[in-house]
Amino acid sequence: MNIHPTAVVDSGAKIDTTASIGAYSVVGANVIIGADTVIDPHVVISGYTSIGNNNHIGSFASIGTPPQDIHYNDEPTELVIGNNNQIREYVSIHRGTVDGNGKTVIGNGNLLMAYCHVAHDCILHDYVVMANVATLAGHVEIGNHVNIGGLVAVHQFCRIGAYTYIGGMSGISMDVPPYVILTGIRNRMRIAGINKIGLRRNGVSKEAISCIDQAFKIIFRSSPQVLVKEALAETKQRFPDSKEVQVMVEFFQNSKRGVVKRIE
């Protein structure tokens, strides 16, 4: 086991023999670290934290620390991190709360650049990119293949749909539907269109992108006299065989905070 002699590793921690832990890092008693995961120097990992295989955690990251919640009373909540993630310098990820999901979840293949923050009870699915200083408040859910620009702040309980691109310095206070490009701050949030480049790069077919584009025009570019629920009903009826369009419609229907609909 490759553990630097200056690292402080509790005897109760479960660390795969192929993992490595750098100088002056601290690993708590209830931590699990999987195969081929690399922990750089000066990392703190605490709480009931499970880290999968082939992850890389950069220096001065703070992983699995208590949630910043005034009602938290040292309950044994969790942080679960999957495989093949890059978590860079000074990133902070907090474990869950009893009143939330009880756990914070980071999926697979994600990149969290320096100084990002993931608060309690958040769920990041797979292949999410968070640029420097992007910040998620509690209970945020991020879909697959989402790109979040630098200095973005996401309000608690918001959802961001799959394949969405969020421009830098945006402030997100409502749900963001899948497949779109969004920029802006608070009441100035604007959807610029479909994230066609991101969809193509991730292997979505031309036919599927065409259906998404047509559905986007129905939902977002209908006349002001057309109600959202009417636009959604028309969209669902016109594209019954498009799973991507059905995902978009269901996203609107399941929203609790309301969905951003203003466009450029």
Phi and psi in degrees as a GROMACS rama.xvg file:
@    title "Ramachandran Plot"
@    xaxis  label "Phi"
@    yaxis  label "Psi"
@TYPE xy
-94.5995  82.8305  ASN-2
-116.69  122.747  ILE-3
-62.4559  141.62  HIS-4
-62.235  -20.5522  PRO-5
-88.4677  -7.96986  THR-6
-70.0032  147.789  ALA-7
-110.453  106.287  VAL-8
-120.435  119.639  VAL-9
-64.7006  143.845  ASP-10
-64.3839  -19.7792  SER-11
-82.6609  -10.8827  GLY-12
-68.857  144.639  ALA-13
-109.462  108.968  LYS-14
-123.425  125.751  ILE-15
-62.4024  146.845  ASP-16
-66.1435  -17.5847  THR-17
-94.3901  -4.25614  THR-18
-77.5863  161.445  ALA-19
-134.733  145.504  SER-20
-129.807  125.4  ILE-21
-82.625  176.993  GLY-22
-59.4471  138.147  ALA-23
64.9724  11.066  TYR-24
-75.7526  155.619  SER-25
-125.502  126.16  VAL-26
-125.057  125.478  VAL-27
-81.0247  176.451  GLY-28
-68.6886  -29.3883  ALA-29
-105.833  25.3819  ASN-30
-95.7236  139.479  VAL-31
-120.628  129.111  ILE-32
-126.131  124.698  ILE-33
-84.9413  -176.321  GLY-34
-63.3264  140.162  ALA-35
62.416  14.0895  ASP-36
-79.8072  137.731  THR-37
-112.774  122.678  VAL-38
-107.873  115.19  ILE-39
-72.1243  173.717  ASP-40
-61.4997  151.662  PRO-41
64.6337  35.226  HIS-42
-100.843  142.038  VAL-43
-114.579  122.846  VAL-44
-125.019  121.747  ILE-45
-138.804  179.701  SER-46
69.555  -170.079  GLY-47
-82.2816  84.8576  TYR-48
-118.294  125.816  THR-49
-115.447  123.03  SER-50
-118.794  126.607  ILE-51
-77.6229  -148.123  GLY-52
-95.5264  148.466  ASN-53
58.205  38.8055  ASN-54
-95.8044  158.31  ASN-55
-131.6  119.643  HIS-56
-114.301  122.072  ILE-57
-80.1309  166.494  GLY-58
-58.6077  144.212  SER-59
67.2815  12.1244  PHE-60
-70.657  150.115  ALA-61
-122.791  108.206  SER-62
-119.488  126.041  ILE-63
80.1878  16.5492  GLY-64
-75.1518  164.832  THR-65
-61.3303  149.27  PRO-66
-67.3905  149.969  PRO-67
-86.3364  70.2107  GLN-68
-131.352  125.046  ASP-69
-62.9669  -22.588  ILE-70
-91.6218  -5.84369  HIS-71
-68.4863  132.48  TYR-72
-128.284  44.4278  ASN-73
63.2391  31.7432  ASP-74
-70.1935  155.181  GLU-75
-81.251  64.3902  PRO-76
-83.619  174.761  THR-77
-124.405  160.26  GLU-78
-128.788  126.823  LEU-79
-120.692  120.947  VAL-80
-117.166  131.889  ILE-81
-80.1753  -136.933  GLY-82
-114.818  154.336  ASN-83
62.8085  34.5656  ASN-84
-97.0819  148.687  ASN-85
-113.246  116.902  GLN-86
-118.877  108.737  ILE-87
-89.5151  -170.697  ARG-88
-59.5088  138.722  GLU-89
64.9368  13.1996  TYR-90
-68.2673  141.887  VAL-91
-121.45  130.681  SER-92
-132.012  120.572  ILE-93
-100.192  149.402  HIS-94
-76.0935  172.901  ARG-95
-76.4889  -175.432  GLY-96
-123.869  158.376  THR-97
-63.6423  -38.3714  VAL-98
-75.6663  -13.4746  ASP-99
-98.9191  -133.632  GLY-100
-83.6612  -8.40584  ASN-101
80.7365  -7.85433  GLY-102
-155.304  151.964  LYS-103
-102.586  138.923  THR-104
-128.402  127.236  VAL-105
-115.62  124.173  ILE-106
-77.8702  -130.58  GLY-107
-121.524  145.494  ASN-108
69.4029  25.9205  GLY-109
-91.2505  154.035  ASN-110
-123.54  114.631  LEU-111
-110.598  108.229  LEU-112
-75.3028  176.237  MET-113
-55.4936  140.812  ALA-114
70.2937  11.0734  TYR-115
-68.8886  154.692  CYS-116
-130.757  130.817  HIS-117
-120.537  113.133  VAL-118
-82.8854  179.992  ALA-119
-59.724  143.076  HIS-120
67.3741  12.7472  ASP-121
-73.8169  154.284  CYS-122
-127.466  116.701  ILE-123
-106.387  123.917  LEU-124
-79.1823  -137.608  HIS-125
-106.236  148.406  ASP-126
60.2041  39.6223  TYR-127
-89.3036  138.5  VAL-128
-115.998  122.125  VAL-129
-113.876  115.657  MET-130
-75.2045  173.376  ALA-131
-51.3903  132.476  ASN-132
67.5302  14.3417  VAL-133
-66.7745  140.825  ALA-134
-133.522  128.829  THR-135
-111.99  124.06  LEU-136
-75.4686  -179.757  ALA-137
-64.4507  148.986  GLY-138
68.2391  20.4314  HIS-139
-81.7658  142.235  VAL-140
-121.195  128.443  GLU-141
-116.85  125.976  ILE-142
-76.3527  -179.858  GLY-143
-66.2051  145.641  ASN-144
59.3226  33.9897  HIS-145
-89.1645  138.73  VAL-146
-112.639  122.895  ASN-147
-116.323  120.985  ILE-148
-71.6889  171.758  GLY-149
-64.9371  145.182  GLY-150
64.5463  18.8329  LEU-151
-76.3186  138.9  VAL-152
-121.075  128.375  ALA-153
-114.54  125.932  VAL-154
-66.8305  151.623  HIS-155
-59.8125  146.669  GLN-156
71.8279  4.84156  PHE-157
-76.3978  154.155  CYS-158
-119.615  141.473  ARG-159
-121.203  120.12  ILE-160
-72.1108  164.239  GLY-161
-61.0749  148.372  ALA-162
64.1106  20.4678  TYR-163
-87.2225  146.612  THR-164
-116.353  121.741  TYR-165
-107.945  119.111  ILE-166
-67.8233  153.59  GLY-167
-58.2138  147.094  GLY-168
65.5847  19.7727  MET-169
-78.9468  149.321  SER-170
-112.882  117.672  GLY-171
-105.473  115.781  ILE-172
-121.243  0.0669147  SER-173
-133.037  168.125  MET-174
-65.1476  142.9  ASP-175
-111.55  120.73  VAL-176
-67.3814  160.12  PRO-177
-66.6082  154.782  PRO-178
79.2172  1.1702  TYR-179
-104.866  168.187  VAL-180
-108.068  130.726  ILE-181
-133.96  139.639  LEU-182
-141.422  158.354  THR-183
129.197  171.454  GLY-184
-122.723  123.194  ILE-185
50.0193  -118.044  ARG-186
-72.9036  0.319812  ASN-187
-104.62  12.7321  ARG-188
-61.0314  134.035  MET-189
-130.527  138.312  ARG-190
-96.7442  123.911  ILE-191
-90.8421  -14.8506  ALA-192
145.153  -166.857  GLY-193
-82.4791  142.687  ILE-194
-82.6646  69.3973  ASN-195
-64.6499  -38.5933  LYS-196
-63.2018  -46.8727  ILE-197
-62.4208  -38.374  GLY-198
-64.9588  -45.9263  LEU-199
-62.7839  -42.5416  ARG-200
-61.9332  -26.8462  ARG-201
-101.158  18.6122  ASN-202
83.6709  13.6945  GLY-203
-75.19  134.046  VAL-204
-70.0687  159.283  SER-205
-60.6846  -38.5114  LYS-206
-64.0127  -42.6924  GLU-207
-65.9886  -41.7611  ALA-208
-63.4185  -38.4107  ILE-209
-62.1217  -41.5812  SER-210
-64.7196  -42.651  CYS-211
-60.9304  -42.87  ILE-212
-62.8574  -43.5862  ASP-213
-66.902  -39.6249  GLN-214
-64.5729  -39.1962  ALA-215
-57.5602  -43.809  PHE-216
-65.0949  -37.362  LYS-217
-66.7341  -46.0781  ILE-218
-74.6946  -42.9937  ILE-219
-100.311  -21.0793  PHE-220
-117.709  12.3587  ARG-221
-67.5288  160.046  SER-222
-62.8029  154.17  SER-223
-58.3777  -21.2781  PRO-224
-74.591  -15.8377  GLN-225
-85.7166  121.404  VAL-226
-70.3481  151.715  LEU-227
-58.2865  -43.7651  VAL-228
-63.9859  -31.4471  LYS-229
-70.6459  -41.1625  GLU-230
-63.7194  -40.2269  ALA-231
-65.5459  -40.561  LEU-232
-63.8019  -42.3033  ALA-233
-63.7653  -42.2664  GLU-234
-62.0814  -46.3787  THR-235
-62.9546  -36.4299  LYS-236
-72.7926  -37.738  GLN-237
-76.2547  -25.6042  ARG-238
-127.52  58.7744  PHE-239
-67.4801  -21.9595  PRO-240
-100.177  2.71647  ASP-241
-97.0125  108.895  SER-242
-65.7624  -32.0522  LYS-243
-66.0882  -42.9573  GLU-244
-66.521  -40.0542  VAL-245
-61.7826  -37.0509  GLN-246
-61.4763  -43.2513  VAL-247
-62.3151  -45.4695  MET-248
-62.6855  -45.9626  VAL-249
-64.5883  -32.2086  GLU-250
-59.6283  -47.0153  PHE-251
-61.7881  -46.4532  PHE-252
-65.816  -28.5742  GLN-253
-95.3878  1.5039  ASN-254
-70.8915  137.331  SER-255
-105.406  -20.7636  LYS-256
-101.121  -5.7352  ARG-257
89.3001  153.523  GLY-258
-113.927  138.003  VAL-259
-59.1427  129.417  VAL-260
-132.063  -6.56834  LYS-261
-71.5321  137.371  ARG-262
-125.437  161.637  ILE-263
